[in-house]
Amino acid sequence: MTRERLGALLREATASARSQPVASILTLLIVAGMIVAVTLTTGRTVAAEQGVLSTIDSAGTRSIVIRADDGAGVTSEVMTRVRAVEGIEWVAGFSSAIDATNALVPDGTRVPTRYVYTDDLALLDIPEKPALPGALAYASPDALEQLGLPDAAGGITLTTGAGYAIAGPLSTPDFLTGFEPLVLIPQPESTDVHTVNLIIAIAERPELVAPVADTLVSLLAPNDASKVTVQTSEALAQLRTLIQGQLGTFSRGLVLVMLAITGTLVAIILYGLVMMRRKDFGRRRALGATRGLIIRLILTQTALLALVGTFTGTLLAAGILITVGDPLPGPVFLIANGILATATATLAALLPALLASRREPIRELRVP
């Protein structure tokens, strides 16, 4: 269809909708009502689901924590093996905690400090390539406060006697909040072997937590397996899947019911419209309009009304949710809801459009 024909079809569909204000308003209101009903019911459910899942996720549904005592024999060599495991989003190895104090205040507050072995420091807001690899420390705001270094300028001294300069602050992800106050000293890859007492991995998806944990344990190759413990969030991952499945099933069922009701009402209204305008369609056929043109005209008219109804209903529903203080569903839900409503109304107009296109000109124009 050329641009000129498309423009003419849109103008004719708009004029046709204006010539039947009652039927057009009813169609618009039905679609808008469907949008409002779905948004205030299923939309609320989706928003609640998103809130619950984000809360569960913030607790670390994908985290795997492996602790190894010094006698377990787990070393930094294992990091080369675990990085190759599929299904891991982030992984790091940590040494045991070593107390550190402000270099200028030897008797000050002691803060636990760990050496960290990872090839992905960006998650911690630590530069990937420090100016002095292995010689700089990074601390969380809480640790800096306890060390008396709120400006992240100064140095620390470990109880082992080693000293490090504070290069800057780090961001503490949710799965590391249990280790606050947190001071980390990134270690470069080298041939030296160091004892690793803690390995933390984040699976790509909650359902991968269990298999990834089993794989990591098999790769550790400890000297004494009894000194290795694994803590996972598998229970939270299962809860997340259960909540998502139950709420998703309820939402889909309610949307299907609303779509069925909307489609039925639109079909009834358009069927009545076709019956009232049968002589008009008969005249169009007599003047040379094809059946395809009649069908396109009715479908285009319905689609335009449905789009207006969708836009109106979305704004109204969003206004109601904001007014009562309920969370809004995401834009993906609102867009998908609008597309479904418009498509349902347009498809519902197909049968009336077929009936209109089959009106015989001679029969409809016959004068009694």
N, C-alpha and C positions, 0 to 999 in steps of 0.2 A: 504494500500500500504506500503510495507516494505521500509526501508531506502535505500537499494540497488536499488530497482526499482525506487524510487523517484530520486535518484542521476542519474541513467541512463536516466530517462525522462528529467531531467534538462539539462544534457549534450547534449542529442539529440536535444532538443528545441533550445539550444544555437547554436549548429552547423547548424541547419536548418535556424536560423535567419541570420547567417553569410553567408550562401550560397545564400541568396536572399537579397543582400545589399540594393538595390533600394527600395524594398517594406518595408524592415525593417526600413530604414532611414525615409521613408515617414510616417510610423506608429508612430515612435518616435517623429518626428516633429509635427505631428497633436496633439498628446497628450501633448507635451510640449507647443505648441501654445495655446491649450485650457487652460492649467494651467496659462500661462502668461496672457491671455485675461481675465479670471475670476478674477485673483488676482489684475490686474490693474483696473478692473471695480468694480466688486462686493467686492473685497478685500478692495479697497479704501472706498467704501460705508460702509462696516462693521467697518473699522477703524474710519471713521468719526462718525458713530453711537456710537461706544464705547466712543469716546471723548466727544460727546455731552451728552451722558447719565452720564458719570462720572462727567461732569461739573454740570449737574442738581442735581445729587446725592450729590455732595459736598455742594450744597446750602441747603441740608436737606430735601429731598423729603419725608422722613419718620418721620419727627419730629412732635411732638404734644406738645404745650406749653400751660399750664393751669395756669392762674394767679388768685389769690384769695386775696382780701383785708383782713385786720385784722378782720373786722366785719363779714366775710363770715363764720367763724367757722370751717374752714378746719384745721385739726390737723394731727400730725404724725401718728395717728392710721390708717389713710386711706392707708398708704403705705403697710400695711399687706394685705389689700384687693386688691389693684391694682397689686401686684406682682403675684397674681393668675390668672390674665387675660391672655388668650392665644393670641398669635400674637404679643407680646411685646418682643423686643430684649433687651431693657434696659430702666430702669425707676428710677427716683430719685426725692425726695422732697427737697425743699430748703426753708430756712427761709427768711424773708425780709433782705435787705442789711443793715449791720451795719458798720459804718465807723470805720477804724482801722488805727493806726499810728505805726511807729517804736517805740518800747518800750523805746529806748534811745533818741528818738527825738519826744517828745510830740507835738511839734508844726510843725512837718513835714507833708508831703503830706498824705492826708487821702485817703484810698483805701477801697472800699466796700468789706465787708466780709460776708459770708453766712454759716450757719450751713447746712450740707447736710445729708440726710437720704436715704441710699441705701445699698443694699447687694452686689453690684457689683462696687467696686472701681477700679478694674483693668483697666477699660476703661480710667480712668483718671491718670493711672500710680501711683496710691496711694496704698500702701500695704493693703491687705485685713484685716490684723490683726495688727493694729498699736501697738507700744510698750506701749503707754499710751492712751487707747481708750478715745476719747472725750476731750483730753487735748492737742492735737497737731494740727497745722494748716499747710496747703499746699498751695502754691501760684504759679501762672503762672509766666513765665519769665518777662512779662510786669509788673505784680504787684510787683515782687521782685525788679525790677529796680526803680519803683516809691517809694517803701518803703525804698530804700537805702540798700537793703540786696541782692546784686547780687549773693552772694555765698550761699544763702539759709541757712544762719546761723544767729540766733538771735531770737528776739521775737517781738510780736505785742501786743498792748493794744487797746481794743475796747472802744468806747465811753461809754459803760455800766460799764466800770471799769474792766472787765474780761481780763486776760492776757493769752496768748498762745505762746508756742514755735514753731518756724518754723521748721518743720521736714524735709522739702525738697520741690523740685519743683513738679508741676503737669503738665500734658499735657492737652491742651484745645482742645476738639473735635470741629469739624466744627459747630455743633449746639449750642455750648456754646460761640462762639466767640463774640456774641452780648453782653455778660455780662463781657467782659474784661474791666479793669484788674480784675482778678478772684482770690479770696482767699477763700478757703473752709476749714471748720472744720468738719470732719466726726464725726457723732454721733453714738454711739453703740445702739443696740436695748435695750429698757428698758420699764418699765411700765409707765414711766413719759409721759405725753402728752404735746406736743409742737405745737405751731402754725406753719403751713406750708403755705407760701405765693406763692410758685411756684412749679409746678410739670412739669417735662419734661420727655416725653416718646418717645422711638424710636420704630416704628412698624417694624416687620420683613420684610414686603414687602410694596411697595408704595400703592398697592391697598387696604391694610388693614388700611390705615390711618383713613379714615372716620369711619368705624365701631369701631375701637379701641378708637377713640376720644369719640364717643357716649357712649361707655361702661365706660370709665373713668369718664366722667361727671356724669353718673348715680350712680357711686360708691362714689362720694364725699360726698353726703348728707350734703350740706352746710346749715347753718341757714338762709342765705339770698342768693338765687341764682342770684340775680341781681348784686352781687359783685364778680361774677365769670365770667371770660372771657376765651375763648378758641381760640387759634391761631394754625391752621394746615397748612400743605403744600399740601392740597388735590389738589389745582389747579396745582401745580408743578407735583404731582403724575400723574394726568390725562394727562398733557403735555408729561410726560415721556412715558406713555403707548402709546399715539398717535404717537410720534416720532418712538418708537421702532416698532410699528405695520406697519407704512408706509414704513420705510426703510427696514424692514424685508421682506415685500411683494415684494418690488422691487428687493431685492437681490435674493430671491428664484426664481422669474420669470426669471431673467437673467441667473442664473446658469442652470435652466432647458433647456433654449434655447441652451446654450453652450454645454450641455451634449448631447442633441439631434443631434446637428451638428457634434460633435466629433464621436458619435456612428455611424452615417450614413456614414461618410467618412471612418472610420476604416472598416466598413462592406464592403464598395465598394472595398477598396484596397485588403482586404483579399479574396473577391470573385474573383477578377482578379488574385490573387496569386494562388488560388485553380485551376482556369482554366489553368494557365500556368504550374502548376505542377501536372496536372491530371495523367500523365503517371507515375510520381514518386509515387504518392499515389496508383496507380494501381499495381506497382511492390511491394510496401510494403504489399498490401493485398495479392498478389500472394505468398509472402514469409511467410505469416502467421500472419500478423498484424491484430488485431481485429478492428472493427469499433470504439470501445471505446478507443483504444490506439491512433487512428488517431485523434479523438476528443480531447483527453487529450493533445496530442502533439501540436496541433494548439492553443488550449487555453493557454497552458503553455508558448508557444512562444510569444503569444500576451501579456500575463501578464508580462513577463520579459521586453519586449520592453516598455510597458506602465509604469512600475516602473522606468525604466531609463529616460523615457520622463518626468515623474512626478518630479523626483529629479532634472533634468536639468531645467525644466520650473520653479520650485519653487525657485531655486537659481537665475535664470535670473530675475524673477519678483521681488524678494527681492532686488537684486542689483539695479534694475531700481528705485524702490521706495526709497531706501536709497540715491541714487544719486540725485534725484529730491527733496529730503527732505520731502516726504510724509510719514505719519505714516504707520507702518506695521500692518496688522491684527494680531490677536493673534495666538499662535501656534495651538489652537483647530481648527480654520478656515483653516489653511494651511494643517493640517493633514487630516481633513475631505474632503477638496478639492482634495487632492491627492488620498484618498481612493475612492472617487466618480469617478474620472477620470480613475483610474485603473480598477475599477469594470465596468464602462461603456464600455471601450475598450474591456475588456474580454468578456462581454456579447454580444457585437457587433460581436465578432468572432464566436459565437455559431452557427449561421445559416451557414456561410461558412464551418465551421468544420463539420456540419452534412452533407452538400453536398459532402465534400471531403470523408467522411467515407462511402458514398454510391456509390462511383465509382466502377464499375464492373471490376475486374482484366482482364478478357478475352477481354472485349471491349477496354480497354485502351491500352493493350499490343498488340492488333492486328496490324499487319503490312499491310499497304494499298497495 
